Amino acid sequence: MRKIVVQMSVSLDGFFEGPGGDIGWHQVDEELHQHFNDVIAPMGGFLSGRVSHELMAAYWPTADQDPTASGPEREFARIWRDMPKIVYSRTLDHADWNATVVHEVDVEQVRRLTAEPGGDLALGGADLAATFARHDLIDEYRIYVHPVLLGRGRRLFPEADAPTGLRLVESRVFSNGVVLLHHERVR
């Protein structure tokens, strides 16, 4: 069975974006970016919401043509272009870059998707992750805690009615101070 893996960056106080959607506080250097590539490259696809997909599609399709792009950035551009994508959107009818648009999160459809052969599925976008969490569809959380306090913004985890049991799989401190907390669901 393929797993659904949330991979998100957060501030120490739990925000995935600051006021006005600001993510300029992310501290992604070459070491961390290479780690992202190493984790994502063997995956079987991206699952994202419209906003996340459009943000990625605005930059990554041609990022490897930028002469100032780092090696990991050029590598990720190729990974992103080639990786199959499912974009969850109620407003889009079509999305480019190897993407299929799905209008609603259908639990049975997602379960069929995870039963298919291939690598795990990277789930991106906080709103979509909240929907998947409500339906108990997330298997792993890879949370990258950046050494910054934002004070306000959008929190990654919404309020929930019950606790979700997790088990720590891995932790890692990167040279830039970012800490990976990799947990899996206790089932």
Salt bridges, closest charged atoms under 4 A:
GLU17 OE2 - ARG154 NH1 3.41
GLU31 OE2 - ARG172 NH2 3.50
GLU54 OE1 - ARG50 NH1 2.87
ASP64 OD2 - ARG81 NH2 2.87
ASP93 OD1 - HIS103 NE2 3.87
ASP96 OD1 - HIS94 NE2 2.73
GLU104 OE2 - ARG90 NE 3.04
GLU108 OE2 - ARG111 NH1 3.33
GLU116 OE1 - ARG2 NH2 3.52
ASP127 OD1 - ARG154 NH2 2.63
ASP136 OD1 - ARG185 NH1 2.08
ASP136 OD2 - ARG187 NH1 3.21
ASP139 OD1 - ARG187 NH2 3.24
GLU140 OE2 - LYS3 NZ 2.94
GLU140 OE1 - HIS182 NE2 2.72
GLU170 OE1 - ARG142 NH1 3.92
GLU170 OE1 - HIS182 ND1 3.38
GLU184 OE2 - ARG167 NH2 2.25
